[in-house]
Structures are given as C-alpha cells and as structure tokens.
Amino acid sequence: MSLPILLRSSQRKSSPEIIARAQLLSRHPKLGRPISTREEYRQIVMQVLGGTYVFQYRYDGNRVVMLRLFHGREAR
C-alpha cells in the first residue's frame, strides 16, 4: 500500500529536479564530501531551480541512501 504525497505547487515544480539530482548521486556517489570522520557519510550542495539544497547521504560502496535533504536557507 502506498500513501499519497501532498505537495504545494512549488514543491510539485521542484520535486522532479530534486529527484534528478539524487539520481546523479546514484551514478556518482563520491561527488559529495565526507561529513564526519566516517567516509560513508557524505554531503553535497546543489542548485535546484535557483535554490540551494543540501543533500546528505550514506554510500556503503553498493548503494546510496538519502538521509536528509534541506533547503540551504534552513538553519541547521
């Protein structure tokens, strides 16, 4: 069973672009820089439709697991 995802119009517009950027990481998982002393945790900042987004993910040598995604203007 899948649950419907409700998105604001701005989210609907940016969603395909964000997914495309995440797919880029699946092809080139070491693009991001390590975010800790553990090499498998990585982060990359990418432009999506004029906004800056931070993608944090884990790469274990076989697959990429997206951990967090947030807009660059968010306080983190």
C-alpha positions in Angstrom: 0.0 0.0 0.0 1.4 3.4 -0.9 0.3 6.6 0.7 -0.4 9.7 -1.3 2.0 12.5 -1.0 0.5 16.0 -0.9 2.8 18.8 -2.3 2.4 22.5 -2.6 2.6 23.8 -6.1 6.2 25.0 -5.6 7.1 21.5 -4.3 5.5 19.8 -7.3 7.6 22.0 -9.6 10.9 21.3 -7.8 10.3 17.6 -7.0 11.4 16.2 -10.4 14.5 18.4 -10.3 15.4 17.2 -6.8 14.9 13.6 -7.8 17.1 14.1 -10.9 19.9 15.5 -8.6 19.5 12.5 -6.3 19.8 10.1 -9.3 23.0 11.9 -10.2 24.4 10.7 -6.8 23.4 7.2 -7.6 25.7 7.3 -10.7 28.5 9.3 -9.0 28.2 8.6 -5.3 31.5 10.1 -4.3 30.6 13.6 -5.6 29.8 14.8 -2.1 32.4 15.5 0.6 32.6 13.4 3.8 30.6 15.0 6.7 32.3 13.2 9.5 35.3 11.0 10.2 33.4 8.1 8.6 33.9 8.2 4.8 30.5 6.7 4.0 28.5 9.7 5.3 28.6 12.4 2.7 27.1 15.8 1.8 26.8 17.8 -1.4 25.2 21.2 -2.1 23.4 21.5 -5.4 21.3 24.2 -7.2 17.7 23.2 -7.9 15.6 25.7 -9.8 17.5 28.7 -8.5 17.5 27.4 -4.9 20.3 25.8 -3.0 19.7 22.4 -1.5 21.9 20.3 0.8 21.8 16.5 0.2 23.1 14.3 3.0 23.5 10.7 2.2 25.3 7.4 3.0 27.2 5.4 0.5 28.3 2.0 1.6 30.1 1.0 -1.6 27.0 -0.6 -3.1 24.1 1.9 -2.7 23.2 5.5 -1.9 20.8 6.1 1.0 19.4 9.6 1.2 19.5 10.7 4.9 18.4 14.3 4.8 17.6 16.9 2.2 17.0 20.5 3.1 17.0 24.0 1.6 20.1 26.0 2.1 18.3 28.8 3.9 17.1 26.5 6.7 19.0 26.9 9.9 21.0 23.7 10.6 
